[in-house]
Amino acid sequence: MAKVSVSRLAKMKQDNQKITCMTAYDASFAAIFDQAGIQVLLVGDSLGMVLQGHDSTLPVTVNDISYHTASVVSTAKNSFVISDLPFMSYATLESTYENAAILMRAGANMVKMEGGKWLADSIKGLVERGIPVCGHLGLTPQSVNIFGGYKVQGRENKQAEELIKDALILQEAGIQLLVLECVPVSLAERVTKALHIPVIGIGAGSETDGQILVMHDAFGISAGFCPKFSKNFLLETGDIRQAVNLYKEQVESGQFPSAEHSFY
Ligand code: KIV
């Protein structure tokens, strides 16, 4: 199998083939996901919650993401690896370039940034300098203190229209992938149809081009809380490799996420 590329992901969207993604933070799990054919691994700043035990992603540093990126890429032979630029690491153009370069040097194939139109110049600048970018809209956890909690976004008309405009601006600026988190199914469907780049959903229903889960949620081992939009694939299978295969099968067949894992 060849290494997954952005053009392969774009072709999957054109061919109506679902893209499967999972967060990964270490070499052992990355190897399991890679061997199962998961196309995209995200070294997410969710590691601040599921690995470090914080109640948000805000304490995560570029060094943390860089360390875990190097671990993941050591075994991710075929999967495409995206690394999160953590909170405030892309607040200025200069810090954006510097920190994105650190993650690319650690082995990332793309960096991910949370936010809307204010990121357009940073995205253009990164792409011009050879760094592919993934956007992230909807519930953007680095802004939890603005939202006042981890809440579904885009339920009101005005918010939904803004989000669609932001998605188009990010695409125009040069993102090649978009993560859409915790939005109603109808809004996710509109965004997915409006963009020519693949849209990867989490808590965004089954109409997106692909799905991502935090691996700890997919195995039901997150400390304390399992979000409504997630599913414990280990429960049915009792084996990690089989759980990953089941996740992949159910995403590809459109069985996951079902209505019980979606917002309306
Ligand atoms: O940090 C992360 O794991 C993420 C996913 C929830 C998409 O951004």
py3Dmol code that shows the C-alpha trace and the ligand (Angstrom):
import py3Dmol

protein = """\
ATOM      1  CA  MET A   1       0.000   0.000   0.000  1.00  0.00           C
ATOM      2  CA  ALA A   2       1.297   3.483  -0.876  1.00  0.00           C
ATOM      3  CA  LYS A   3       1.567   6.334   1.618  1.00  0.00           C
ATOM      4  CA  VAL A   4      -1.700   8.280   1.733  1.00  0.00           C
ATOM      5  CA  SER A   5      -1.389  11.735   0.143  1.00  0.00           C
ATOM      6  CA  VAL A   6      -3.612  14.830   0.015  1.00  0.00           C
ATOM      7  CA  SER A   7      -4.433  14.045  -3.603  1.00  0.00           C
ATOM      8  CA  ARG A   8      -5.571  10.537  -2.623  1.00  0.00           C
ATOM      9  CA  LEU A   9      -7.835  12.057   0.056  1.00  0.00           C
ATOM     10  CA  ALA A  10      -9.239  14.519  -2.499  1.00  0.00           C
ATOM     11  CA  LYS A  11      -9.898  11.638  -4.922  1.00  0.00           C
ATOM     12  CA  MET A  12     -11.694   9.711  -2.165  1.00  0.00           C
ATOM     13  CA  LYS A  13     -14.096  12.644  -1.799  1.00  0.00           C
ATOM     14  CA  GLN A  14     -14.707  12.724  -5.569  1.00  0.00           C
ATOM     15  CA  ASP A  15     -15.336   8.964  -5.571  1.00  0.00           C
ATOM     16  CA  ASN A  16     -17.698   9.134  -2.559  1.00  0.00           C
ATOM     17  CA  GLN A  17     -15.383   6.901  -0.547  1.00  0.00           C
ATOM     18  CA  LYS A  18     -15.429   7.608   3.183  1.00  0.00           C
ATOM     19  CA  ILE A  19     -12.125   8.673   4.781  1.00  0.00           C
ATOM     20  CA  THR A  20     -11.309   7.103   8.158  1.00  0.00           C
ATOM     21  CA  CYS A  21      -9.215   9.022  10.655  1.00  0.00           C
ATOM     22  CA  MET A  22      -8.214   8.528  14.274  1.00  0.00           C
ATOM     23  CA  THR A  23      -6.143  10.456  16.774  1.00  0.00           C
ATOM     24  CA  ALA A  24      -2.822   8.800  17.658  1.00  0.00           C
ATOM     25  CA  TYR A  25      -0.142   9.795  20.098  1.00  0.00           C
ATOM     26  CA  ASP A  26       2.349   6.922  20.250  1.00  0.00           C
ATOM     27  CA  ALA A  27       4.214   4.414  18.083  1.00  0.00           C
ATOM     28  CA  SER A  28       2.288   1.285  19.159  1.00  0.00           C
ATOM     29  CA  PHE A  29      -1.217   2.557  18.458  1.00  0.00           C
ATOM     30  CA  ALA A  30      -0.049   4.348  15.315  1.00  0.00           C
ATOM     31  CA  ALA A  31       1.223   0.979  14.019  1.00  0.00           C
ATOM     32  CA  ILE A  32      -2.146  -0.676  14.713  1.00  0.00           C
ATOM     33  CA  PHE A  33      -4.092   2.117  12.977  1.00  0.00           C
ATOM     34  CA  ASP A  34      -1.639   2.191  10.067  1.00  0.00           C
ATOM     35  CA  GLN A  35      -1.882  -1.578   9.553  1.00  0.00           C
ATOM     36  CA  ALA A  36      -5.691  -1.397   9.687  1.00  0.00           C
ATOM     37  CA  GLY A  37      -5.630   1.078   6.775  1.00  0.00           C
ATOM     38  CA  ILE A  38      -6.793   4.159   8.680  1.00  0.00           C
ATOM     39  CA  GLN A  39      -5.982   6.878   6.145  1.00  0.00           C
ATOM     40  CA  VAL A  40      -5.300   9.802   8.502  1.00  0.00           C
ATOM     41  CA  LEU A  41      -3.749   9.944  11.977  1.00  0.00           C
ATOM     42  CA  LEU A  42      -4.109  13.166  13.938  1.00  0.00           C
ATOM     43  CA  VAL A  43      -1.628  14.005  16.681  1.00  0.00           C
ATOM     44  CA  GLY A  44      -4.298  16.083  18.370  1.00  0.00           C
ATOM     45  CA  ASP A  45      -3.940  18.517  21.218  1.00  0.00           C
ATOM     46  CA  SER A  46      -6.671  16.347  22.782  1.00  0.00           C
ATOM     47  CA  LEU A  47      -3.581  14.662  24.246  1.00  0.00           C
ATOM     48  CA  GLY A  48      -3.747  17.371  26.913  1.00  0.00           C
ATOM     49  CA  MET A  49      -6.968  15.766  28.135  1.00  0.00           C
ATOM     50  CA  VAL A  50      -6.592  12.052  27.377  1.00  0.00           C
ATOM     51  CA  LEU A  51      -2.856  11.661  28.091  1.00  0.00           C
ATOM     52  CA  GLN A  52      -2.008  14.509  30.455  1.00  0.00           C
ATOM     53  CA  GLY A  53      -5.282  14.643  32.412  1.00  0.00           C
ATOM     54  CA  HIS A  54      -6.015  18.358  31.974  1.00  0.00           C
ATOM     55  CA  ASP A  55      -9.609  19.563  31.675  1.00  0.00           C
ATOM     56  CA  SER A  56      -8.888  21.367  28.395  1.00  0.00           C
ATOM     57  CA  THR A  57      -6.362  21.396  25.532  1.00  0.00           C
ATOM     58  CA  LEU A  58      -4.954  24.775  26.540  1.00  0.00           C
ATOM     59  CA  PRO A  59      -1.864  23.598  28.487  1.00  0.00           C
ATOM     60  CA  VAL A  60      -0.497  21.625  25.504  1.00  0.00           C
ATOM     61  CA  THR A  61       2.773  22.939  24.041  1.00  0.00           C
ATOM     62  CA  VAL A  62       4.443  22.707  20.635  1.00  0.00           C
ATOM     63  CA  ASN A  63       7.097  20.517  22.268  1.00  0.00           C
ATOM     64  CA  ASP A  64       4.392  18.088  23.443  1.00  0.00           C
ATOM     65  CA  ILE A  65       2.927  17.802  19.928  1.00  0.00           C
ATOM     66  CA  SER A  66       6.375  17.538  18.373  1.00  0.00           C
ATOM     67  CA  TYR A  67       7.374  14.713  20.749  1.00  0.00           C
ATOM     68  CA  HIS A  68       4.195  12.720  20.026  1.00  0.00           C
ATOM     69  CA  THR A  69       4.409  13.436  16.277  1.00  0.00           C
ATOM     70  CA  ALA A  70       7.882  11.879  16.158  1.00  0.00           C
ATOM     71  CA  SER A  71       6.537   8.795  17.991  1.00  0.00           C
ATOM     72  CA  VAL A  72       3.565   8.422  15.630  1.00  0.00           C
ATOM     73  CA  VAL A  73       5.507   8.875  12.387  1.00  0.00           C
ATOM     74  CA  SER A  74       8.028   6.248  13.479  1.00  0.00           C
ATOM     75  CA  THR A  75       5.418   3.553  12.707  1.00  0.00           C
ATOM     76  CA  ALA A  76       2.855   5.316  10.487  1.00  0.00           C
ATOM     77  CA  LYS A  77       4.213   3.989   7.224  1.00  0.00           C
ATOM     78  CA  ASN A  78       1.106   4.536   5.083  1.00  0.00           C
ATOM     79  CA  SER A  79      -1.208   6.786   7.079  1.00  0.00           C
ATOM     80  CA  PHE A  80      -1.128  10.532   6.469  1.00  0.00           C
ATOM     81  CA  VAL A  81      -0.117  12.320   9.705  1.00  0.00           C
ATOM     82  CA  ILE A  82      -1.574  15.674  10.764  1.00  0.00           C
ATOM     83  CA  SER A  83      -0.265  17.526  13.822  1.00  0.00           C
ATOM     84  CA  ASP A  84      -2.179  20.125  15.799  1.00  0.00           C
ATOM     85  CA  LEU A  85      -0.757  23.585  16.287  1.00  0.00           C
ATOM     86  CA  PRO A  86      -1.668  24.047  19.963  1.00  0.00           C
ATOM     87  CA  PHE A  87      -3.290  27.004  21.739  1.00  0.00           C
ATOM     88  CA  MET A  88      -1.594  30.380  21.009  1.00  0.00           C
ATOM     89  CA  SER A  89       1.175  28.774  18.932  1.00  0.00           C
ATOM     90  CA  TYR A  90      -0.252  30.493  15.801  1.00  0.00           C
ATOM     91  CA  ALA A  91      -1.233  33.823  17.340  1.00  0.00           C
ATOM     92  CA  THR A  92       1.180  35.749  15.084  1.00  0.00           C
ATOM     93  CA  LEU A  93       2.497  35.050  11.585  1.00  0.00           C
ATOM     94  CA  GLU A  94       6.023  34.656  12.889  1.00  0.00           C
ATOM     95  CA  SER A  95       5.086  32.132  15.585  1.00  0.00           C
ATOM     96  CA  THR A  96       2.851  30.282  13.093  1.00  0.00           C
ATOM     97  CA  TYR A  97       5.735  29.718  10.659  1.00  0.00           C
ATOM     98  CA  GLU A  98       8.216  28.829  13.396  1.00  0.00           C
ATOM     99  CA  ASN A  99       5.914  26.355  15.175  1.00  0.00           C
ATOM    100  CA  ALA A 100       4.538  24.774  11.998  1.00  0.00           C
ATOM    101  CA  ALA A 101       8.143  24.187  10.885  1.00  0.00           C
ATOM    102  CA  ILE A 102       8.901  22.415  14.190  1.00  0.00           C
ATOM    103  CA  LEU A 103       5.975  20.028  13.634  1.00  0.00           C
ATOM    104  CA  MET A 104       6.888  19.391   9.993  1.00  0.00           C
ATOM    105  CA  ARG A 105      10.496  18.670  11.036  1.00  0.00           C
ATOM    106  CA  ALA A 106       9.134  16.181  13.584  1.00  0.00           C
ATOM    107  CA  GLY A 107       7.563  14.347  10.622  1.00  0.00           C
ATOM    108  CA  ALA A 108       4.030  15.747  10.212  1.00  0.00           C
ATOM    109  CA  ASN A 109       2.560  15.776   6.696  1.00  0.00           C
ATOM    110  CA  MET A 110       0.189  18.672   7.508  1.00  0.00           C
ATOM    111  CA  VAL A 111      -0.615  21.002  10.414  1.00  0.00           C
ATOM    112  CA  LYS A 112      -4.082  21.764  11.789  1.00  0.00           C
ATOM    113  CA  MET A 113      -5.329  25.125  13.048  1.00  0.00           C
ATOM    114  CA  GLU A 114      -8.598  26.010  14.781  1.00  0.00           C
ATOM    115  CA  GLY A 115     -10.544  29.041  13.616  1.00  0.00           C
ATOM    116  CA  GLY A 116     -12.211  30.970  10.822  1.00  0.00           C
ATOM    117  CA  LYS A 117     -11.433  33.905   8.556  1.00  0.00           C
ATOM    118  CA  TRP A 118      -8.804  35.434  10.856  1.00  0.00           C
ATOM    119  CA  LEU A 119      -6.513  32.549   9.815  1.00  0.00           C
ATOM    120  CA  ALA A 120      -6.612  33.298   6.066  1.00  0.00           C
ATOM    121  CA  ASP A 121      -3.237  35.108   5.912  1.00  0.00           C
ATOM    122  CA  SER A 122      -1.476  32.464   8.045  1.00  0.00           C
ATOM    123  CA  ILE A 123      -2.863  29.678   5.851  1.00  0.00           C
ATOM    124  CA  LYS A 124      -1.774  31.443   2.641  1.00  0.00           C
ATOM    125  CA  GLY A 125       1.683  32.041   4.104  1.00  0.00           C
ATOM    126  CA  LEU A 126       2.112  28.440   5.230  1.00  0.00           C
ATOM    127  CA  VAL A 127       0.962  26.994   1.916  1.00  0.00           C
ATOM    128  CA  GLU A 128       3.282  29.371  -0.004  1.00  0.00           C
ATOM    129  CA  ARG A 129       6.130  28.067   2.166  1.00  0.00           C
ATOM    130  CA  GLY A 130       5.286  24.417   1.468  1.00  0.00           C
ATOM    131  CA  ILE A 131       3.295  23.526   4.574  1.00  0.00           C
ATOM    132  CA  PRO A 132      -0.124  21.904   3.964  1.00  0.00           C
ATOM    133  CA  VAL A 133      -2.904  23.020   6.310  1.00  0.00           C
ATOM    134  CA  CYS A 134      -6.050  21.430   7.738  1.00  0.00           C
ATOM    135  CA  GLY A 135      -8.733  23.784   9.086  1.00  0.00           C
ATOM    136  CA  HIS A 136     -10.969  23.100  12.094  1.00  0.00           C
ATOM    137  CA  LEU A 137     -14.408  24.739  12.511  1.00  0.00           C
ATOM    138  CA  GLY A 138     -17.483  24.250  14.679  1.00  0.00           C
ATOM    139  CA  LEU A 139     -16.604  23.395  18.257  1.00  0.00           C
ATOM    140  CA  THR A 140     -12.962  24.458  18.394  1.00  0.00           C
ATOM    141  CA  PRO A 141     -11.792  23.278  21.837  1.00  0.00           C
ATOM    142  CA  GLN A 142      -9.005  25.890  22.132  1.00  0.00           C
ATOM    143  CA  SER A 143     -11.842  28.487  22.370  1.00  0.00           C
ATOM    144  CA  VAL A 144     -13.718  26.646  25.140  1.00  0.00           C
ATOM    145  CA  ASN A 145     -13.527  29.725  27.383  1.00  0.00           C
ATOM    146  CA  ILE A 146     -15.207  31.849  24.714  1.00  0.00           C
ATOM    147  CA  PHE A 147     -17.944  29.236  24.145  1.00  0.00           C
ATOM    148  CA  GLY A 148     -18.486  28.708  27.890  1.00  0.00           C
ATOM    149  CA  GLY A 149     -18.197  24.924  27.578  1.00  0.00           C
ATOM    150  CA  TYR A 150     -18.044  22.126  25.024  1.00  0.00           C
ATOM    151  CA  LYS A 151     -21.291  22.927  23.207  1.00  0.00           C
ATOM    152  CA  VAL A 152     -22.756  22.111  19.793  1.00  0.00           C
ATOM    153  CA  GLN A 153     -22.090  25.013  17.408  1.00  0.00           C
ATOM    154  CA  GLY A 154     -24.060  26.372  14.440  1.00  0.00           C
ATOM    155  CA  ARG A 155     -27.566  25.622  15.660  1.00  0.00           C
ATOM    156  CA  GLU A 156     -28.727  29.168  14.982  1.00  0.00           C
ATOM    157  CA  ASN A 157     -29.107  30.373  11.435  1.00  0.00           C
ATOM    158  CA  LYS A 158     -26.685  33.289  11.751  1.00  0.00           C
ATOM    159  CA  GLN A 159     -23.966  31.099  13.273  1.00  0.00           C
ATOM    160  CA  ALA A 160     -24.494  28.444  10.589  1.00  0.00           C
ATOM    161  CA  GLU A 161     -24.199  30.991   7.752  1.00  0.00           C
ATOM    162  CA  GLU A 162     -20.999  32.412   9.332  1.00  0.00           C
ATOM    163  CA  LEU A 163     -19.514  28.935   9.553  1.00  0.00           C
ATOM    164  CA  ILE A 164     -20.192  28.217   5.870  1.00  0.00           C
ATOM    165  CA  LYS A 165     -18.609  31.570   4.923  1.00  0.00           C
ATOM    166  CA  ASP A 166     -15.566  30.764   7.092  1.00  0.00           C
ATOM    167  CA  ALA A 167     -15.212  27.328   5.491  1.00  0.00           C
ATOM    168  CA  LEU A 168     -15.186  28.897   1.996  1.00  0.00           C
ATOM    169  CA  ILE A 169     -12.638  31.530   3.084  1.00  0.00           C
ATOM    170  CA  LEU A 170     -10.338  28.850   4.535  1.00  0.00           C
ATOM    171  CA  GLN A 171     -10.638  26.784   1.364  1.00  0.00           C
ATOM    172  CA  GLU A 172      -9.821  29.856  -0.744  1.00  0.00           C
ATOM    173  CA  ALA A 173      -6.796  30.537   1.515  1.00  0.00           C
ATOM    174  CA  GLY A 174      -5.455  27.064   0.762  1.00  0.00           C
ATOM    175  CA  ILE A 175      -6.554  24.443   3.314  1.00  0.00           C
ATOM    176  CA  GLN A 176      -6.664  20.958   1.811  1.00  0.00           C
ATOM    177  CA  LEU A 177      -8.780  19.330   4.525  1.00  0.00           C
ATOM    178  CA  LEU A 178     -11.330  20.568   7.063  1.00  0.00           C
ATOM    179  CA  VAL A 179     -12.298  19.076  10.439  1.00  0.00           C
ATOM    180  CA  LEU A 180     -15.845  19.956  11.457  1.00  0.00           C
ATOM    181  CA  GLU A 181     -16.651  19.317  15.112  1.00  0.00           C
ATOM    182  CA  CYS A 182     -20.010  19.141  16.905  1.00  0.00           C
ATOM    183  CA  VAL A 183     -22.408  20.762  14.487  1.00  0.00           C
ATOM    184  CA  PRO A 184     -25.917  19.722  13.386  1.00  0.00           C
ATOM    185  CA  VAL A 185     -26.072  17.120  10.599  1.00  0.00           C
ATOM    186  CA  SER A 186     -27.806  19.531   8.177  1.00  0.00           C
ATOM    187  CA  LEU A 187     -25.043  22.142   8.556  1.00  0.00           C
ATOM    188  CA  ALA A 188     -22.295  19.521   8.118  1.00  0.00           C
ATOM    189  CA  GLU A 189     -24.022  18.345   4.944  1.00  0.00           C
ATOM    190  CA  ARG A 190     -24.180  21.900   3.570  1.00  0.00           C
ATOM    191  CA  VAL A 191     -20.479  22.508   4.297  1.00  0.00           C
ATOM    192  CA  THR A 192     -19.473  19.160   2.772  1.00  0.00           C
ATOM    193  CA  LYS A 193     -21.404  19.941  -0.426  1.00  0.00           C
ATOM    194  CA  ALA A 194     -20.116  23.535  -0.607  1.00  0.00           C
ATOM    195  CA  LEU A 195     -16.418  22.570  -0.432  1.00  0.00           C
ATOM    196  CA  HIS A 196     -14.349  20.683  -3.000  1.00  0.00           C
ATOM    197  CA  ILE A 197     -11.840  19.617  -0.308  1.00  0.00           C
ATOM    198  CA  PRO A 198     -12.643  16.682   2.027  1.00  0.00           C
ATOM    199  CA  VAL A 199     -14.561  17.481   5.224  1.00  0.00           C
ATOM    200  CA  ILE A 200     -13.882  15.204   8.183  1.00  0.00           C
ATOM    201  CA  GLY A 201     -16.548  15.165  10.874  1.00  0.00           C
ATOM    202  CA  ILE A 202     -16.549  14.491  14.597  1.00  0.00           C
ATOM    203  CA  GLY A 203     -19.987  14.866  16.124  1.00  0.00           C
ATOM    204  CA  ALA A 204     -21.116  16.180  12.728  1.00  0.00           C
ATOM    205  CA  GLY A 205     -23.225  13.263  11.477  1.00  0.00           C
ATOM    206  CA  SER A 206     -22.735  10.842   8.618  1.00  0.00           C
ATOM    207  CA  GLU A 207     -22.909  13.217   5.636  1.00  0.00           C
ATOM    208  CA  THR A 208     -19.289  14.402   5.833  1.00  0.00           C
ATOM    209  CA  ASP A 209     -16.548  12.896   3.640  1.00  0.00           C
ATOM    210  CA  GLY A 210     -14.962  11.094   6.568  1.00  0.00           C
ATOM    211  CA  GLN A 211     -14.913  10.637  10.331  1.00  0.00           C
ATOM    212  CA  ILE A 212     -12.415  11.116  13.115  1.00  0.00           C
ATOM    213  CA  LEU A 213     -12.585  10.044  16.764  1.00  0.00           C
ATOM    214  CA  VAL A 214     -10.295  10.530  19.715  1.00  0.00           C
ATOM    215  CA  MET A 215      -8.871   7.009  20.081  1.00  0.00           C
ATOM    216  CA  HIS A 216      -9.586   6.872  23.826  1.00  0.00           C
ATOM    217  CA  ASP A 217     -13.275   7.545  23.102  1.00  0.00           C
ATOM    218  CA  ALA A 218     -13.353   4.853  20.382  1.00  0.00           C
ATOM    219  CA  PHE A 219     -12.077   2.336  22.946  1.00  0.00           C
ATOM    220  CA  GLY A 220     -14.238   3.635  25.809  1.00  0.00           C
ATOM    221  CA  ILE A 221     -11.207   4.369  27.975  1.00  0.00           C
ATOM    222  CA  SER A 222     -11.394   8.166  28.315  1.00  0.00           C
ATOM    223  CA  ALA A 223     -11.219   9.111  31.967  1.00  0.00           C
ATOM    224  CA  GLY A 224     -14.631  10.145  33.224  1.00  0.00           C
ATOM    225  CA  PHE A 225     -16.597  11.077  30.116  1.00  0.00           C
ATOM    226  CA  CYS A 226     -17.575   9.615  26.753  1.00  0.00           C
ATOM    227  CA  PRO A 227     -19.112  12.152  24.371  1.00  0.00           C
ATOM    228  CA  LYS A 228     -22.543  11.426  22.828  1.00  0.00           C
ATOM    229  CA  PHE A 229     -21.043  11.463  19.327  1.00  0.00           C
ATOM    230  CA  SER A 230     -18.552   8.703  20.077  1.00  0.00           C
ATOM    231  CA  LYS A 231     -18.936   4.942  20.281  1.00  0.00           C
ATOM    232  CA  ASN A 232     -17.044   2.280  22.205  1.00  0.00           C
ATOM    233  CA  PHE A 233     -15.944  -0.120  19.452  1.00  0.00           C
ATOM    234  CA  LEU A 234     -14.013  -2.262  21.950  1.00  0.00           C
ATOM    235  CA  LEU A 235     -17.219  -3.221  23.751  1.00  0.00           C
ATOM    236  CA  GLU A 236     -18.503  -5.330  20.826  1.00  0.00           C
ATOM    237  CA  THR A 237     -15.155  -6.796  19.850  1.00  0.00           C
ATOM    238  CA  GLY A 238     -13.055  -7.170  23.010  1.00  0.00           C
ATOM    239  CA  ASP A 239      -9.896  -6.745  20.942  1.00  0.00           C
ATOM    240  CA  ILE A 240      -8.167  -3.518  19.926  1.00  0.00           C
ATOM    241  CA  ARG A 241      -7.317  -4.541  16.349  1.00  0.00           C
ATOM    242  CA  GLN A 242     -10.859  -5.821  15.752  1.00  0.00           C
ATOM    243  CA  ALA A 243     -12.280  -2.641  17.288  1.00  0.00           C
ATOM    244  CA  VAL A 244     -10.275  -0.543  14.801  1.00  0.00           C
ATOM    245  CA  ASN A 245     -11.461  -2.752  11.918  1.00  0.00           C
ATOM    246  CA  LEU A 246     -15.070  -2.391  13.084  1.00  0.00           C
ATOM    247  CA  TYR A 247     -14.723   1.410  13.293  1.00  0.00           C
ATOM    248  CA  LYS A 248     -13.323   1.471   9.749  1.00  0.00           C
ATOM    249  CA  GLU A 249     -16.047  -0.849   8.397  1.00  0.00           C
ATOM    250  CA  GLN A 250     -18.851   1.119  10.059  1.00  0.00           C
ATOM    251  CA  VAL A 251     -17.538   4.477   8.823  1.00  0.00           C
ATOM    252  CA  GLU A 252     -17.098   3.124   5.290  1.00  0.00           C
ATOM    253  CA  SER A 253     -20.575   1.592   5.223  1.00  0.00           C
ATOM    254  CA  GLY A 254     -22.188   4.702   6.706  1.00  0.00           C
ATOM    255  CA  GLN A 255     -23.349   2.782   9.807  1.00  0.00           C
ATOM    256  CA  PHE A 256     -21.323   5.073  12.064  1.00  0.00           C
ATOM    257  CA  PRO A 257     -22.215   7.694  13.096  1.00  0.00           C
ATOM    258  CA  SER A 258     -25.920   6.899  13.396  1.00  0.00           C
ATOM    259  CA  ALA A 259     -28.662   9.261  14.606  1.00  0.00           C
ATOM    260  CA  GLU A 260     -27.873   8.503  18.264  1.00  0.00           C
ATOM    261  CA  HIS A 261     -24.324   9.863  17.731  1.00  0.00           C
ATOM    262  CA  SER A 262     -25.465  12.978  15.859  1.00  0.00           C
ATOM    263  CA  PHE A 263     -26.839  16.434  16.639  1.00  0.00           C
ATOM    264  CA  TYR A 264     -29.889  18.007  14.995  1.00  0.00           C
TER     265      TYR A 264
END
"""
ligand_1 = """\
8
KIV
O -7.256 17.413 19.223
C -7.952 16.590 18.634
O -7.906 15.374 18.884
C -8.877 17.062 17.616
C -9.940 16.125 17.169
C -11.006 16.064 18.193
C -10.485 16.446 15.841
O -8.799 18.179 17.195
"""
view = py3Dmol.view(width=600, height=400)
view.addModel(protein, "pdb")
view.setStyle({"model": 0}, {"cartoon": {"style": "trace"}})
view.addModel(ligand_1, "xyz")
view.setStyle({"model": 1}, {"stick": {}})
view.zoomTo()
view.show()
